[in-house]
Amino acid sequence: MKSFGLIVLSVTAVLAGVAVAILIIRKKRMDSLVDFDDFDTAVSDEEFEHFFGGESKEDEEDDD
């Protein structure tokens, strides 16, 4: 019975260690991701037009 308790304690310790390691890895990955809601980060005109669209050259010619 004593060895059964030792096995359960060992398995619990290993699972807790794995859980802590996963949490640390996730936190490091989240910190390295770009925050798209960050308005302080400058973007180029090309990036802006890629994500939000822009007037095409045909539309600009129609305006003349």
Rosetta blueprint (number, residue, H / E / L):
1 M L
2 K H
3 S H
4 F H
5 G H
6 L H
7 I H
8 V H
9 L H
10 S H
11 V H
12 T H
13 A H
14 V H
15 L H
16 A H
17 G H
18 V H
19 A H
20 V H
21 A H
22 I H
23 L H
24 I H
25 I H
26 R H
27 K H
28 K H
29 R H
30 M H
31 D H
32 S H
33 L L
34 V L
35 D L
36 F L
37 D L
38 D L
39 F L
40 D L
41 T L
42 A L
43 V L
44 S L
45 D H
46 E H
47 E H
48 F H
49 E H
50 H H
51 F H
52 F H
53 G L
54 G L
55 E L
56 S L
57 K H
58 E H
59 D H
60 E H
61 E H
62 D H
63 D H
64 D L
